[in-house]
Amino acid sequence: MDEFYQDLLEPVVYRWVKTHEHIKVCENQCTLCIDGSNSTGIISFHNEGIVELSVKNKDSDEILFYLHFQMHDFKSTMDQFNTFFNYLCLPTIKLGESIFNNVNTNKILLSCSGGLTTSYFAYSMQEIFKRQGLDIVVDAVGYMEIDKVIDDYDMVLLAPQVAYLLPQLKNKYGNKIFIIDSLDFATNDFNAIIKKAVN
């Protein structure tokens, strides 16, 4: 995104978020909160356009939803915020239909900014595949490494924080590139990610 528009994106999004009903400033100007009956939504704006969205259970302090990303473009930024606000309003959202039709998947690559978060996801998904007796390998890399290893994988699943790369990667690699649903990612719903990936 052009640097001029990038500089505009952050204050526009911040002001847009502040217009939502029940949003209040918490701790400092960079953290906004919204209280629900059983949970609290927290929106933290950091340097370099980094945003953290989380939902915490009021009784147990358990994190129910967590998503972090860098604001690169308006569409992907709004997608992440809309997922967050929808979760706050409807914490029992039903999972959508499968978006993948690849039944011959043997190797899945997960990718995020640096590979750390998706390494945890890859490990967790690999454990589920093992318990189910499925011979499917799941690995993770940062998005800068995709070009080096993509030929070794049947499918690449992008974390929501790098969703802005989808058009570019689809042009290069076609139908083996998909995005992990933001809600599934933010709630660590590994079973939903797997169901969508292997169906």
N, C-alpha and C positions, 0 to 999 in steps of 0.2 A: 504494500500500500504506500502511496506517496506520503512522504514525511509530513507535509502540510496537513493532510487528512488524518494521519495517525495522531498528530498533536491535537486535532479537534475531537477525535473519537472519545478520548478519555473524559474530558469535561462534559461532553454531550451525554454520554452513558451515565455518568455520575448524577447529573441533573435529572435525567429520565428516571433513574432508580428512586431518587428522592421524592418524585411526584407520586409514587405508589402509596396507597392508603396504608396507614399504620407503620410506615417506615420512620425510624428515628435514628439520630446520631448516637452512637455508643462509643465509649472510651475516648475516641478522637474523631476528627473530621473525616478520616479515611476509613472508618468502620461504621457500617450501617446495620441496624437490627430490625427484625420484624417478629413480634411475638404472636404465636398461635396458642391454642388452648393447651397442647401437650408438648410443643416444641418451640424453639427459637431459631429463626433464620439469621445468619450472619454473613454480611457481604464486606469483604476487606479489599480495599484498593491499595496496591503497592506501586513502587517505582517501576518504570519501564512498561507500564500498561498491564502488569500482572494483577489478576483478580482471583480471590479465593471465595467460593460459595460453599457454605456449610449449613447443615441443619442439625441441631443438638436436642436430644430428648431432655425435657426440663426435669424429670424425676431422676433419671439415671445418669445424666450427662453424657450418654452414649452418642457418638457421632453417627447419624442416620444417613447422611448425604454429604459427600465432599467432592468438590470439583475445583481444580485450579487451571488457569489458562492465561495466555497473553492475548490481549485484544489486538488482532491483526486486521480484521475487517468487520464491517457492521453486521453482515449476515451471520457469521459464525458466533460473534459476540452475543447477538440477540438470541440465537438458538440456545446458547448456554444459560442465559438469564431466564428465558422462557421455561426451560426444563426445571430450573430452580424454583421459579414461582409456581409452576404447575405442581411440583412435588409438595410445596408448602400447602397448597389448596387441596390437593388430592393425594395424600400419602399412600393410597392404595390403588394407584393407577394400574390398569391391566396392561400386560405386555402386548405389544403389537404382533402382528403376524410375522412369520419368518421372512427376512428379506434376502436370504441366501438360498440358492438352489444347488449348490455344489456338494454332491454326495460322495465324491471321490477325493475327499480332502485327507491328506496324510500328514502334511506339514503346514502349520499356521504360524505366521509371523505377526507379532504385536509391535506397534511402534508408537512412541510418544516423543516428547521433546528430547529427553536424554536417555530414555530406556529404563530408568529406575522404577517408576510406577508400573510400567507394563511388565517388568521382570517379575514383580510380585503377582500380577495377574497371570502371567505365563505359568509360573510355578503352581498357582492355585488351580488353574484350568488343567494343567498336566496331571495333577493329583486326582482330579475328578475323572479324567479319561482313564487313568490307571485303575481306579476303583470300578469303573464300568467295563474294564477289559478291552478298551479300544486302543488300537495302536496308532495314535495320532500324536505327533510331536508339536510342542508349542514353544517358541522362542521369542525373545524380545530384543529390540535394538532402538537406538535413537533414530529419529527420522533422517538424519544426515547419512546413516549407514544403509538405508534401504536399497539404493542403487547397487551397492556392492554385493548384496546377498539375495536379492529378490528371485533370482533364477532357481534358488534352492527351495522355494516355497510355493505351495498351491494357492495360498490366500494370504493377504496382508490386511490386518485390522488396525485402523488408525484410532488412537485415543482422541476423544473430543477436542483436546487442546491443540491438536494439529489438524483438525477437520478442514481448515482453510486450504490445506494442501491437496485435498481430494481432486479438484478439477485437473490440476497439473499432473498428479500421479496417474489418474485415469487416462489422460491423454497418452502418457508414456507406456503404461502397462495394461490398460484395458480393464476387463472385468474381474481381475483378481484383487482389486483394491476396494475395501469397504470401510465404513466408519462404525465404531462401537457406539451403540445408542448411549446418549449422555446420561439418561436415567440409570441404565444398567451399570455404566461405569461409575457414576457417583455413589451408587448404593452397593457396589461390589457384588452385583448379582451375576456371579460367574456362570451359574446354570443357564440364565437367560442368554448370556453371550454365547455360550456353547451351543445352545439350542438353535440360535439364529445362524451360527457359523456352520454347523454340520447339516442343516436341513436344506 
